[in-house]
């Protein structure tokens, strides 16, 4: 009997301690997401559009974290609940592996062609760091290209820039350094007065405050459901701040278009159809390309037209007008090396094989020249005899030509 009383008391005591811990955790004041928001010119225009026109077109562009199921769906549901009388059209333009450089060239096709955009969410800090770690100018030229192009297409568009977290950014912050990609993206946000959310800093600070941890809770740079909720909570907080207390008589106002930061930014980037190439030797257009090997693909870059060469010496030319030119390729296990010139300049070589190509026909955007006079040019591409030691072939599969038009 005494043993039973002792065990019962022990269980009661342990339950009380656990209960106190839970109550303490629940009552602990969490870090306010607003500390990581910059409202700048705000998002009043979208509120006026949603409440008066009863229609809203909202676009989301970024990499795999934007493409995957998670925070984006939560934002869509929130908007429908916040504005129940408004009909929404949502554009999901997230594509794995793409950052601001691809974004600047695919914006018109993947977003702006869908109609007037009222609210635009943009994120590229994770992939910019991975894809172009040593080319800081790309952070400006790509992101300014996106923001300025969107604003020129619709001066009333509200934009929200987001900086998602990854372990490298956390290391930087914990060492007292602001990540280069965030410094440069934030420079654009400030000049163009675009609201921004620094989720990289927020997650780092909240982990350091022991609100949660990376391994068990957030899990990965592709966040767990818990991590997706963290992102959504912060995004919702910014939207609420931006839309609370809007004057009922407020009218939409054009956002200012400041002087361009970098005159070579990809502010008029777009795709040009591969049919515009002039084939000199051993290239062919495949109307519905798909790989015959077992390597993976990205769904947006397969079962589509491709301009393909697999033999050394294959050659083509492409005429264009603008300040930049490039190619979007599917760079898989047999990706080769190209030799190219613009206007018969010095021949340059480019290895198309990436660190992911062994197992994936990864979509990769190569800007071949981006400080050209704003006039007509001719790009010449030839398949080199050189080959990456890890590659199985000499292939070049062009999905799109890229230009920064006048």
Secondary structure, DSSP 8 states (H G I E B T S, - for coil): -HHHHHHHHHHHHHHHHHHHHHHHHHHS----GGGGEE-TT-SHHHHHIIIII-EEEEEEEESHHHHSSSHHHHHHHHHHHHTTT-EEEEEEEE-TT--HHHHHHHHHHHTGGGS--SEEEEE-HHHHHHH-TT-HHHHHHHHHHHHHHHHHH-TT-EEEEEE---HHHHHHHHTT---HHHHHHHHHHHHTT-EEEEHHHHHHHHHHTTS--IIIII-SSS--HHHHHHHHHHHHHHHHHHHTT--TT-----------SSTTS-TTEEEE-GGGSEEEES-EEEEEE--SSS-EE-GGGSSEEEEEE-STT-EEEEEEEESEEEEEEEE-TTB-EEEEEETT-S-EEEE---TTTTTEEEEEEEEEE-S--SEEEEEEEEE-S---TT-SS-BEEEEEEEEE--
